[in-house]
Amino acid sequence: MKRIILISIMPIMLVSIALSGWVYEGKWGSYGSGDGQFYHPTGIAFAQNGNVYVSDTDNNRIQYFTSTGTFLGKWGSQGSGDGQFYTPFDIAIGPNGNAYVADCGNHRVQYFTSTGTFIGKWGSSGSGDGQFYYPTAIAIASNGNVYVTEQGNNRIQYFTSTGTFLGKWGSYGTGDGQFSLPRGIEVASNGNVYVADSGNNRIQYFTSTGTFLGKWGSSGSGDGQFNYPIGIAVAPNGNVYVSEYNGNRIQYFTSTGTFLGKWGSQGSGDGQFYNPTGITFTTNGNVYVADTYNNRIQYFTSTGTFLGKWGSYGYDDGQFYYPYDISIGPNGKIYILDTGNNRVQYFKYLETQIEPTSLGIVKALFK
């Protein structure tokens, strides 16, 4: 008796789906003083060509890298000479490509070419025009003017790109234009200057020359009140977003301070925070927050709807230890200053991908 075997191949289609979201792409840095290592980094800034500059605070130097973390160079050491630092806290890149550093412990600002060649400096310890007492934050206007917050003198000073003194405003107090521990500073596209007046639990804003325009906020947990606001960012549409370090929430307002909304409370659930610090936006208006003591990043729509999160405490890829600052690079990727881990991590957005795969199924019939 003959056995007949019939074999047929039936094609089917399998579909591989990768869901959209932010995914880990790379990192650089570890604890130490070698090239590409860090010791408590606190500031990060980008050049127009995508290079990344980091204030390596406790190593008293600046390091810079390609957008993927390749080491390009460094400058600085502890001291008070030209190009030396004592606790450099913040760094900003001007429209001319020069790097401006708040040399906090030396009570001065220094600036350099994009490759670290010393150009100039201004400031010394004191309260006179152009002097500083612990400058901590720098913001640069589109015309190149440099704005500096002084926590010790409780004021704002501004200068030309080469350090010529232009003006100042502020003193210790609670009156209009006075400050108590001013932290964050942001220059809007129209030139107005917004300041997180942290110790007074309010936001104040001014013209580019320091004329008082308005304020909002007081101590409390109600709408428009604050509990130590430190992070401030102006969205592309002009709305102002504020992170409350002790209030564990985000509030947002019109450019003139009208309350629009809020989200967050203390906790580790979706949309909750534990001492949020840095805040930034992508081009579509979504809001990204460094949820520092939850060791994660959370992001939301412009009105506060929770969209996603990533990160947890640890040392592995995509984990964090005290993520302090968050920035969007010119390439659209998100860079996190993972301060406690002494490194920088960056992430890319993965769009939903559908990849069809054709396979054959063999069916055998035995007779």
N, C-alpha and C positions, 0 to 999 in steps of 0.2 A: 504494500500500500504506500503510495507516494504522499509525502507531506508537503504541502504548499505553504510557503511563507509570503505574505503580502506586507510590504512595508510602505507606509505613506508618511510624508512630511507635511505637517500642518503649521504654517507660519502664524505666530502670534506676536503681539506688540506689548512690551513691558515699558512702563514709564517711570523714570527716576525723577523725583521732585525734591529740589533743595529750597527750603523756605527762606524768605527774605529776613534780614536782620544783620546786626553788627557782629563781626567775627574777628577773632584775634589774627593779626598778620605778622607782628614782629615786636622786638624789644631790644633795648641795649642798656648797659649799665649794671653795676654792682657796687657794693661798698668798697671804697678804697680811694687812692690818690693817683692811680695810673691813668693813662689815656683812656677816656671813655668810661671811667669809673666816677662815682659821685659820693659826696658826703652831705646829706640833707639838702638836696636841690629844692629851690623855692620858686623860681621864675622860668618861664618858657616863652619864646617869641619866634616868629617866622620871618624870614626874608621873602621878597617877592619871587625869588627863584626856588623857593621851597626849603632852603636850608633851615635847620633848627638850631636855635641858640638857647643854652640853658645856664642859668646862674647857679653855679655849684657852690652854695653858700658857705658851708663850713670848710671847704677846701680853698675858699677865697680866690676863686677864679671863674672864668667863663669858658665854656666849651661849645663847639659847634660841630654840626654833623649834616650829612645829607638827609633827605627825607626818609631814608630807610635805615639810618643809624650808623652809616660809615663815618668814622672819626675823621674830621678835617683839620681841626686845630684847637688850640687853647691859648689863653693868656691870663696872667695874674698870679699873685702869690700874696701871702699875708704881709701887710705893710702899709705905709702911707705915701710911698713914692708914686710917680706917674705910672699908671698901669697896674699898681698894686691895689689890694682891697682889704677891707675889714668888714666882713659880713655883707657881701653884695646881695641885696634882697630881691630887687625887681630889675627886669630888663625889657627894653622896647626897641623896636627897629623903626627908624624914621623913613620918610618917603625917599630920602637920599641914600638909603641903604646902610647908614651908619647905625651902630649899636650904642644905646644909651643905658647906663647902669646906675641904679641908686646904690651908691657905696655907703650903706647905712651907718656903719660904725665909724667911718671917716667923715661923716656929715658933709657929703659932697656928691656931685654927679660927675661921672667921667664918660667920655664918648670916644668911639673907635671906628676905624674902617670895618668893613664887613669881614676882614681877615684878622682883625685884632690889633692893627697898628694904632698906637695912641695918637689921638688928635688934640684933645684938650680936656679941661676939667673946670669946674667952678664950685665954690662953696667951701665953708669951714664951719666949725662949731660956733653957734651964736644965734642971735635973733635979728640981726640986721638984714638989710636987703641983700639977697643972694647968699645969705648964710643959712645953715640948716641945723636942726636938732632932730636926728633920726628920720631922715627921709626914707619912706618905705614903698611908695608906689609912684609909677611914672605912666603918663598917658601922652600921646603925641597927636596933635591935630593934623588935619590934611595939609595945612600950610607949613608944617614942620615945627611949629611952636611946641615947647616941652612944658608939660604941667607936672608938678611934683607935690605930693602930699607929705606933710611933716606931722608926725604924731606928737613929737615933743613940743613943737611950737604951735600946734593946733591951727594950722593955716595951709593955704595953697599959694605956691609961687609959680610964675611962668616966665619963660625965657625964649629967646630965639634959638634956632638950631645950633648956634655956636656959643650959647651961654650968656648972651647979653640979657641983663635983667629987664623985664618988661613991666612987671607988677606983682602984687600980692593982695591977698585978702584973708581975713580970719584972725581970731584970737580965741583964747579959752573962754567959753561961756555958753549960754543957751539962747542968746539973742539971734536975730537974723544975721546970717553971715558969720556967726561964731561957731566954733567946733569943740567937740570933746572926742579925741582919738579918731580923727578921720581915717578911714581905711581905703575902701575902693574908690576909684575915680574913673570916669568914662567921658569921652568927648563925643557928642552926637554929630551927625553929618552936617547939621546946621551950625555947628560950632559951640553950642551950649555945653556947659560943663556940669556933670552930675556927680555928687559926692555922697558916699555912704558915711554919714556922721554917726559913727557906731555908738559912741558913748552917750550921745543924746537921743539915740533910737529914732532917727529920722533921716530923710533924704533932703538935701538942699540942691538947688540948681541955679546957675549963674550964666551970664553972657560970657563970651570968650575973654572979655577983659575983667571979669570978676564982679560985674554989677549983679546984685541980688535980684533974682526973678521970683523965687518961691520956695516953699518947703512943704513937706507933709510927714506926718508920723509923730508918735509919742510912745512912751513906754507902755506896753500892754500886749494883749493877745487878740484884740478886736480887729475888725477890718481896717487896714491902713495903719495899724499900730505895729510896733516892732519890738523884738527882743534881741538886740545886738545884730543889726544888719551889717554884713561885711562884703558880700558879693553884689555887684551891680553891673547890669549889661543893658544896652539899648538895642532893641530889635530893629530890623530893617524898616519896619513901619513906624518907628519912633516910640513905641511903647517901652516902658522901663520895667525890667524884671529885677527883683531883689531877693537874695537868699538870706534867710535869718539863721544865724549860727545857733543861737540858743532857742529860737522860736521853732526850729525844725520844720520850716515851711518855705514856700515860694509865694510871693505876692507880685502882682503886676498892675501897672498903672498907665494912664495916658502920659504923654510927654509933659503935661502940666500937673500931674499928680492925682488925677481923678482915679479912684479905686475901680479896678475892673474885675479882679478875681484873685483867688488864692487856692493853694492846695498843699496838703501835707500835714503831718503831726508826728510826734515822736514815736518811733517804732521801726520795725524791720520789714513790714509788709509792703506790698506794691504801693508806691506813691507816698510812703512814709519816709522819714529822714532821721538821721542821727548826726547832728552838726554838719549840715551842708556848707560847702565853701564855694568853689568855682562854678560859674554858670556861663553857658555860651549857646549859640544858635547855629543850625545849618541853614543853607540858603532857602529851604522851604519853610522856615520859621519855627521848626521844632526846637524844643528847649532841652538842653542837656545839663545835668547837674552832677557835680562830684559829691556824692553822698559819703562824706569822708569817714566817719566812724562806723558806718555799715560796710565800708570797704567795697564800694560798688559804684557804678554809674547807672543813673536812671534817665530816661528821656520821655518827653511828653509832647502833645500838640501845643500850639501857642496859647490855648485856653486851659491847659492843665490836664487833659485826658491822658491817662497812663498808656504808653506805647510799648515799653519794654525796659529791660535792665540787663546788666551783666556784671559779673565779678563777685568775689567773696574773699574773706580773709585768707591770705596765704602767699606763697612765693612762686607758685607755678604760673605758666602762661595764662594770662587773662585773670589772674587773681591780683589782689591789691593789699597794700598795707599803708594806710593813711594816704589815699589819693587826694592831693591838695589842689591841683589846678587841671583844667581841661581846656583844650584849644582845638580849633578846626584848622588844618593846614590848607595851603593853596590847592593841594591835590584832592581836597574833600574828605580826607581821612581824619579820624579823631585821635589826638595825641593826649595821653594822660601822664601827668607828672606823678609817678608812683613814689612819693617822697620817702615813706618808711622803708621801701625796698631799694631805695637809691637807684632808680632806673626810670626810663621812659618806655611806655608801651603804646603801640598804635594799632588801630583797628580800621577795617574797611567795611563798607556796607555791601552785603551780598544780596543781589536782587533774586527774586524767585526764578528758578531755572527748571525747565521741563525738558528732559533729555529722553527721547524715545529710543528704545533698543529693540531690534528685531531678532527674534529667536525662532528656532524650529523645534517642534515637538515630534518625536518619532513614535509612530504608532504601529505596532507589529500585530498581525493577525495570523494565528496558526490554525491550519486546517489539517 
